[in-house]
Structures are given as structure tokens and as C-alpha cells.
Amino acid sequence: MAARLVERLGLTPPIDVEALCRGFATLSFKDFPTEIDGLCLDLKVRGKRPKVWVSKNMPTVRKRFTLAHEIGHIIIPWHAGTIVDDIEMPRSLERGKYREMETEANRFAAELLMPSSWVTALAERSDHVAGLMHSIHQIADVSLPAAFLKAGKYGKPGFIGAQVKDDIVIRSVRTPETNSRTIEYGTVISNVDMAAAHEPKIMSGSNINYYWWQIRQILDDPGTDIPAWRDTLETILSEIPPEFRPKTRASINAIIAGGIGKEPKGAPVNLIYRRGVETAQNRATESMWVSYVISHRSFRDYILGRARERSLAKP
């Protein structure tokens, strides 16, 4: 519905949401006695024009999102009556139909302020997702968290993003067709090991930082002599209790085979090696012993051995 509205009216960011809202409803800015963002009144009431009241005690970016949110309530056919909006209300306090309507209005607002067709065109001209996020934030006049999520959804393949507060990852995303897992919520940023990626580009907010890693195209074979990959894995497994070794061995082999299998037999070793390292990233939520093996100092030799073997295999 938001996309159709953007197309029908020929809108491009930054969207003048105040003027747009006045076209659909009687708009007033209020000094509310309680901490709410806005209200919609007389939605879908025959013979009455909808009323939108928005708190005037909000930063401009949040006010813009609230206005877009209220337009969503007006446009979405099944949103009716009177709706009180607190954009940042914890989900645990939302109930049933109200939660559903608020989620729908938020999605509408995000699409209205940052049209997907516009973001897609912007992404095609952006070499790095950090640059895309910055452009969305600046041009569309939206918050950094909103720009972060939109950039993660429409950015070019091969990027991992993290939203970091007080040195803790509070949200992580990946762009489409990116094979690496996202970073686990609650991870200390200094403990993040993105071995298959370039150093991150960082955008700083008022109290939250945004990290973007770009996965490398290749990961060079260091050319060192290493044991056969099966021997390397068995040496690592010898450090864990015997009863856990068979299942851990099977899990490790499946994880890495799934990654390096994305490159055909006979492909350059630096491509296959990168696939394996990328697949092993951010797997702290695996079982304790799988995590132990993946974090082992010799694990990269195991991946490299498998990569070399696959590179030498006949297609």
C-alpha cells in the first residue's frame, strides 16, 4: 500500500510527510501529558474526517516516522476507530490486534519514508553498504536504526552489519545472498572475529555505533605446509571428551562441506578457502564442542586442507 501510494503520487525522498498527512486528515501537534507519540481518531468513521494528533516534544526524525506511521493507520483499510501510538512500546506490553496494527503501520512508515524501489536504485550505485546506509539516513531524513535495517535488506551481497551499544552487539543483519551467519546478540564487539572479511567501516550515532564488514572476494592460501585435513581435525577432536567426538566430527564436516561446496571442484583454492572460513564465522551458538573446534587455533588449517583438496579435484 505504501509502495502504491509512492508510485501514484510520484514521491521521492525526503517525503514531505506533514503535507501528505494533511491531505488525508486534520493534523494537530499537541503537548501530551503522557509519553505517547501520536493518536489517530475517527478512523473509517462515516461522515468524519480522520484526526491525527502528534506529540510536538519529539526529535524531528521521530516526528517524521510518527507522521508516516499515522498515515499508515489511515490508509490500511482494516485499521479503524481510535489508535494510541507509542512507537517504542516494548512488544511485551502490546496485545493481539493492537500489536498487529502497530507492526503494519511501522512497516508502512518504513516503506513510505524509504521506498524499496528508491533504495534498490541507490544500492546499485553504492560500493559499500555503509555508504548506502549513510545515504538513506541523510537523504530520506530517517533515523540511523531505520537506515541500518533498510541497508541490510537491500544492500549488495557480501556484507554483515552489527548495531553496537556499550560495546555489545544488540542487532545484526546480513545483506541478501551473504553466506556468513550474522553475529549473535549479546556478543562483545572486541570478541567478534570476522576472519573472511575486511576491517569494518563504522558509523557513529549518539549512543550506538554501526559496524559493516565486507566479505573478501578471496582469502589467499598462505602456502605453508600443513597436515592432511582429516589428521588436523582428529588432533583437535582429541582434546574433547570421546563420547562427543563422533557427533562433533559429523557437524564440523557438514558445516565446512556446505560452505566449500558452493565453489565447484577445481576452482581456485583462494575462493574455496574463503568460502570455508566465511561459513565458519559467527557460530558461537553451535553446541559447546562444535564451538570449541571452530575456535581452535588449528581450525583454519583444517579448512585450508579441505580447500586445497577440492581445488586439486577434477571437475
PyMOL commands that set and color helices and strands:
alter all, ss='L'
color gray80, all
select helices_A, chain A and resi 2-9+17-24+60-75+91-93+96-113+116-124+129-140+144-154+189-191+229-237+242-260+269-280+288-294+299-312
alter helices_A, ss='H'
color red, helices_A
select strands_A, chain A and resi 26-30+38-43+51-55+81-85+159-165+168-174+201-204+209-214
alter strands_A, ss='S'
color yellow, strands_A
deselect
rebuild
show_as cartoon
